Amino acid sequence: MKKTILATLLLVFVGLPMGYAKTMSIAKDQVNMRTKPNLGAQVLFEAPVAYPLEIKKDQGNWLYCEDWQGNQGWVYKPLVSGVPTTVIQVETANVRRGPGLSKPLITQVKQGEIYKVFDQQGDWVKIGYYFENEEIGWIHEDLVWGY
């Protein structure tokens, strides 16, 4: 019985594509998202530095990605990093001194703003400024996308 369960689990995990549904971020400013995995393909949009992307497929030097708004396209792999970032999904969100609704309000952030992720505790994410590498505070994970 144990051997059957182990064999089944092994088949399930071996069959899963490695590295899929992983979130990464854009490493340079104004990186092109393209329709196909080549430099001659049409540009769909330009992504700013730190922009989070969910990796759907890895093909050679290219990654097929989706952003927080459901846009999909190809990005050149050397222009992506593993730095965890997140984007605000709601119109306005509160950032708190600690992970919890009872913690004091520090500031508010706006939809589309991108932040570096420093930590996570339960359903709360500690965000901050990307370039300054400076922590701001905590936001509930339902209000952000990525990381």
C-alpha positions in Angstrom: 0.0 0.0 0.0 2.8 2.5 1.0 4.6 1.7 -2.2 1.5 2.4 -4.3 1.0 5.8 -2.6 4.6 6.7 -3.0 4.7 5.7 -6.6 1.5 7.7 -7.3 2.9 10.8 -5.6 6.2 10.4 -7.5 4.3 10.2 -10.8 2.3 13.3 -10.0 5.3 15.4 -9.0 7.5 14.2 -11.8 4.8 15.0 -14.3 4.5 18.6 -13.2 6.5 21.1 -15.3 9.3 22.7 -13.1 9.4 26.4 -12.7 5.8 27.1 -14.0 3.5 29.5 -12.3 6.5 31.2 -10.7 6.5 34.9 -10.2 9.5 37.0 -11.2 10.1 40.6 -11.9 11.5 42.8 -14.7 15.1 43.6 -14.1 15.6 46.7 -16.4 13.4 49.6 -17.3 11.1 49.5 -20.3 11.4 45.8 -21.2 9.4 44.7 -24.2 6.7 42.1 -23.9 6.3 40.5 -27.3 3.8 38.3 -29.2 6.4 35.6 -30.0 9.7 34.5 -28.5 12.0 36.5 -30.8 13.3 40.1 -31.1 11.5 40.7 -34.4 8.1 40.0 -32.9 5.5 42.7 -32.3 5.8 44.5 -29.0 2.6 44.3 -27.0 3.7 46.7 -24.3 6.7 47.9 -22.3 7.1 46.8 -18.7 8.8 49.0 -16.1 11.6 47.8 -13.8 10.3 45.7 -10.9 7.1 44.8 -12.8 5.9 41.4 -11.5 5.1 38.6 -14.0 3.9 35.1 -13.5 6.0 32.7 -15.6 3.8 30.3 -17.6 6.4 28.7 -19.9 10.1 28.7 -20.3 11.4 28.3 -23.9 15.2 28.7 -24.4 16.1 32.4 -23.7 12.4 33.4 -23.5 9.7 33.3 -20.9 6.0 33.3 -21.6 4.4 35.5 -18.9 1.1 36.9 -17.6 0.8 40.2 -15.7 -1.7 41.3 -13.0 -4.2 42.4 -15.6 -4.2 39.2 -17.5 -1.9 40.4 -20.3 0.3 37.7 -21.8 3.4 37.8 -23.8 7.1 36.8 -24.2 10.0 38.5 -22.5 13.7 37.9 -23.0 14.9 35.8 -20.0 18.1 37.8 -19.2 15.8 40.9 -18.5 14.0 39.2 -15.7 15.1 38.7 -12.1 14.0 36.7 -9.0 13.5 39.8 -6.9 10.1 39.4 -5.3 7.8 42.4 -6.2 4.1 43.0 -6.1 1.6 45.4 -7.6 -1.4 47.0 -5.9 -4.6 45.6 -7.4 -7.2 47.8 -5.8 -7.9 51.6 -6.2 -6.5 52.4 -2.7 -5.1 50.1 0.0 -3.9 50.7 3.6 -0.4 49.9 4.6 0.0 49.1 8.3 2.8 49.1 10.9 2.4 45.4 11.4 0.6 42.3 10.0 -3.0 42.8 11.2 -6.0 45.1 10.9 -5.5 46.3 14.5 -2.0 47.6 13.6 -1.7 51.4 13.1 -2.2 52.8 9.6 1.1 54.2 8.1 0.0 55.2 4.6 -2.1 54.4 1.6 -0.9 53.0 -1.8 -2.6 53.2 -5.2 -3.6 50.8 -7.9 -0.8 49.9 -10.3 2.0 51.0 -7.9 4.9 48.4 -7.7 6.7 47.5 -4.5 9.5 45.2 -3.4 8.4 42.4 -1.1 10.5 42.0 2.1 8.6 39.5 4.1 5.3 37.6 4.5 3.5 36.5 7.7 0.3 34.5 7.1 -2.0 36.6 4.9 0.2 39.8 5.2 3.0 41.0 3.0 5.7 43.5 4.0 6.3 45.9 1.2 8.7 48.7 0.5 10.5 50.8 -2.1 12.4 48.9 -4.8 15.3 51.2 -5.6 15.8 52.5 -2.0 15.5 49.0 -0.6 13.5 50.6 2.2 10.6 48.9 4.0 7.2 50.7 4.3 4.9 48.4 6.1 2.3 45.6 5.8 -0.5 45.0 3.4 -3.1 42.2 3.2 -2.2 39.8 0.4 -5.7 40.1 -1.2 -4.9 43.6 -2.2 -1.7 42.8 -4.1 -0.6 40.6 -7.0 2.7 38.9 -7.5 5.7 38.0 -5.3 
